[in-house]
Amino acid sequence: VMPMKTSMPCQFLAAWMSVVCYLPPIYLFTDAHLLPKWYLCLLGVAVTGALAAVALWHGRQNWWDGETLSFVCKVFTLTTAFECLWVVVCIVREGLRQGGEAGTLDNPAELSLHLCVVLPMTGWLLVHSEGWKWRLAYGAAAVLSAVVLWLTQSRTGLICLALYGIIGLWLVVRRYIHRKLLRWGIYGVTVVVLLAGTSAYVTFRKTDSTSGRSFILSRSWELVKEHPIIGHGHRGFEREYMLRQADFFRENPDSEYAVLADEIRHPLNEFLYVWVN
């Protein structure tokens, strides 16, 4: 048996997961989108474990190196670029989706999450690649991912995109502008404009949804203030929130939030959910 490369298990798992992430729906399961990916991910982990066992048998334990990092970034960037191209093809054939583009995934939130995770990998390749052709290719992939992320209409994705822009802007300004005062002036003004624009867009985009989430967060914060340290116990949010919402509408029967109210089992904010409990 030929000695296995040290990083082969990590590279195999990265390549496997990058393909499985964007797997089209398979209608042989009760859930066509998630279950096939779940089973294939488990299969990939099992095969990776076997490869790792072989590598350990040969006494190789250095799993991660610069070559592996580059491979992981490249394979995820490549598969994401194909997914974005598929989104473009769907737009050309069918037009823009009303709720945001989802590609081969179940909903726009999933696609925006994938793009937010992969964009820093593409940025890393763009910064560390040698040769203008590769930089042009990675730059095109980054722009395509950013455009598709915008088209998902995900507010969280847009916030992530703005933060990535702030980081990228700092790298550019630090490299090409050497006068300290001018550098900080340009950076400061651009960041303020970018954050203000993003905040305004996120606030006024999907106004009903934003108002509804604001209402949920306000009622949840009331629960936090009651027991900020010990919380309300296991599944405390499920027990207490609807009672608190009913009390609010009893005291404010003409509230504008009445038409937005629904049965809430989660505050749509994981940190707040844990804090309430």
Secondary structure as UniProt FT lines:
FT   TURN            6..7
FT   HELIX           8..21
FT   TURN            27..28
FT   HELIX           34..57
FT   TURN            58..59
FT   HELIX           66..94
FT   TURN            98..99
FT   TURN            103..104
FT   HELIX           108..128
FT   HELIX           132..151
FT   TURN            152..153
FT   HELIX           155..176
FT   HELIX           180..204
FT   TURN            205..206
FT   HELIX           207..226
FT   TURN            228..232
FT   TURN            234..235
FT   HELIX           236..251
FT   TURN            253..254
FT   HELIX           256..260
FT   HELIX           270..276
//
